[in-house]
Structure formats: C-alpha cells, structure tokens
Amino acid sequence: MHPDVRVAQAGPVDLDTVTTLFLGYLDFYEAPADRAEARQFLSDRMTRGESTVLLARIGAQAAGFTQLYPSFSSVRRAPIWVLNDLFVDPAFRGRGVGRTLLRTAADLAEQNGVVRIELSTDESNSTAQALYESEGYRTGFPVRHYLRRIGA
C-alpha cells in the first residue's frame, strides 16, 4: 500500500466528508443528486449497517472512498461483498489511493470471512479496469451477469 495514503472505516463524524466525495462520484457518472439526498442515503446505509464505507486520506485531506455492500453466496454458503462505489478525487489520482482502498477492502473482507468481492464498472472506464485487473480482479468467470432495471 502507498505509505502516504491512510484508510479507515468511515463513521458518523466523516459523513460530510464522504458526502462530498460521493457527490464527485455521482457527478463522474452524470447521475443527478443533491447534497441533502446524498448525505441521507449515506447516513442510512452506514447507521443501518447496510454498507461499509472506507475513507482514504493523504495528510488531513480526504482523497477517496469506497462503499461495500454485504451479500451472500448460496453456492459457497458464505458472505460476499459488492464493491459498488470507488472514487478518487481528481486532485489525488495517480497517487495510489484507489489501489490502497482496494487492498484495504480485501484485507477487511478476509478478516470478516468474506469469500469474494464483486464489482462492475463502465465498459469505457479503462483506467478503472486496469486497476482492478492489476489487483487480481477478473472477468469471464463461467457465469454471465444480467440485470433488469425496475421502474423509471
């Protein structure tokens, strides 16, 4: 892991900081959002134990975050995590923040008996794909993922 990057699990005291990063993430994906709604979404996930948020800092500055959602593998009869969000502030890209977040997530998963981390990214996001692949994530397992959008 990069020595300048510190990662810790975010708590209520970090909510405003994580919200700012989350809004950057939503903006990257051109998803409309307002601060109050984004903050409430994160607060609900964190206080209900519905996600684990890891916050990366370089010095005192927030540099990025990742959000992991718990799920289960019926076949393995074990917990898995879905890494749904990973965002690095553009000012900190290329400094090992994303890599450190991924490694910290993997270490935390192992400590918690999680057998797999799943993630997806836009087909066009070659930078993220290269990072994920360099950290051992693979596509093309003998399963095909489908999704169906519900509602609007």
C-alpha positions in Angstrom: 0.0 0.0 0.0 1.1 3.5 -0.6 2.8 5.0 2.5 1.1 8.4 2.2 -2.4 7.0 2.0 -4.2 6.2 5.2 -7.5 4.3 5.0 -10.0 3.9 7.8 -13.7 2.9 8.1 -15.8 6.0 7.9 -18.1 6.8 10.8 -20.8 9.4 11.6 -18.1 12.1 12.1 -16.9 11.5 8.5 -20.4 11.8 6.9 -20.0 15.3 5.4 -16.5 14.4 4.0 -17.8 11.2 2.5 -20.8 13.0 1.1 -18.5 15.5 -0.8 -16.6 12.6 -2.3 -19.9 10.7 -3.1 -21.2 13.8 -5.0 -18.0 13.7 -7.0 -18.6 10.0 -7.8 -22.2 10.8 -8.8 -21.0 13.6 -11.0 -18.5 11.4 -12.7 -21.4 9.1 -13.7 -23.5 12.1 -14.6 -26.1 11.0 -12.0 -28.3 13.8 -10.7 -28.1 14.3 -7.0 -28.4 17.0 -4.3 -26.3 17.1 -1.2 -29.1 16.5 1.3 -30.3 13.4 -0.5 -26.8 12.0 -1.0 -26.0 12.7 2.7 -29.2 11.0 3.9 -28.5 8.0 1.6 -25.0 7.5 3.0 -26.2 8.1 6.6 -28.9 5.5 6.2 -26.5 2.9 4.8 -23.9 3.5 7.5 -26.2 3.7 10.5 -28.3 0.6 9.5 -25.1 -1.4 8.8 -26.1 -1.8 5.2 -22.7 -0.8 3.9 -19.1 -0.4 4.9 -17.5 2.9 3.8 -13.7 3.2 3.7 -12.3 6.7 3.6 -8.8 7.4 2.2 -6.8 10.4 3.3 -3.5 11.9 2.3 -2.4 14.0 5.2 -5.5 15.7 6.5 -7.2 15.8 3.1 -9.9 13.3 2.0 -8.7 11.7 -1.2 -11.2 8.9 -2.0 -13.7 6.4 -0.7 -15.2 3.0 -1.5 -18.5 1.6 -0.4 -19.0 -2.1 0.1 -22.4 -3.8 0.4 -22.8 -7.2 2.1 -24.4 -10.1 0.3 -24.1 -13.9 0.3 -23.1 -16.7 -2.0 -25.5 -19.5 -1.7 -23.1 -21.9 -3.5 -20.3 -21.1 -1.2 -22.7 -20.6 1.8 -20.6 -17.6 2.8 -20.6 -13.9 2.8 -19.6 -11.8 -0.2 -19.2 -8.1 -0.6 -20.3 -6.0 -3.6 -17.9 -3.1 -4.1 -20.4 -0.7 -5.6 -18.6 2.6 -5.4 -14.9 3.6 -5.7 -14.0 7.2 -6.2 -10.7 9.1 -6.0 -10.8 12.9 -6.0 -9.2 14.0 -9.3 -6.6 16.0 -7.3 -5.3 12.8 -5.8 -5.4 10.4 -8.8 -2.2 8.6 -9.7 -1.0 8.6 -6.0 -2.1 5.0 -5.1 -5.4 6.0 -3.4 -7.6 3.6 -5.5 -5.1 0.8 -5.1 -4.9 1.3 -1.3 -8.6 1.4 -1.0 -8.9 -1.9 -2.9 -6.2 -3.6 -0.8 -7.7 -2.4 2.4 -11.1 -3.6 1.3 -9.6 -7.0 0.5 -7.8 -7.2 3.9 -11.0 -6.3 5.7 -13.0 -8.8 3.7 -10.6 -11.6 4.7 -10.7 -10.6 8.3 -14.5 -10.8 8.2 -14.7 -14.2 6.5 -15.9 -12.7 3.1 -15.1 -15.1 0.3 -15.4 -12.8 -2.7 -15.6 -9.2 -3.6 -17.7 -8.4 -6.8 -17.6 -5.2 -8.7 -18.6 -3.8 -12.1 -17.5 -0.7 -14.0 -18.5 1.1 -17.2 -17.2 -0.6 -20.3 -15.4 2.6 -21.3 -13.6 3.1 -17.9 -10.3 1.5 -19.0 -8.4 3.2 -16.1 -10.5 1.5 -13.5 -10.4 -1.8 -15.4 -6.6 -1.7 -15.5 -6.5 -1.0 -11.7 -8.9 -3.8 -10.9 -7.1 -6.3 -13.1 -3.8 -5.4 -11.6 -5.3 -6.1 -8.1 -6.4 -9.6 -9.2 -10.0 -8.9 -10.2 -11.0 -10.9 -13.3 -13.8 -11.0 -15.8 -15.1 -14.0 -17.8 -15.8 -16.4 -14.9 -18.1 -19.2 -16.0 -21.1 -17.1 -15.1 -22.9 -14.3 -17.0 -24.3 -11.4 -15.1 -27.7 -10.0 -16.1 -29.5 -7.0 -14.8 -33.0 -5.7 -15.2 -33.9 -2.2 -14.3 -37.0 -1.7 -12.3 -39.1 1.4 -12.6 -38.0 4.5 -14.4 
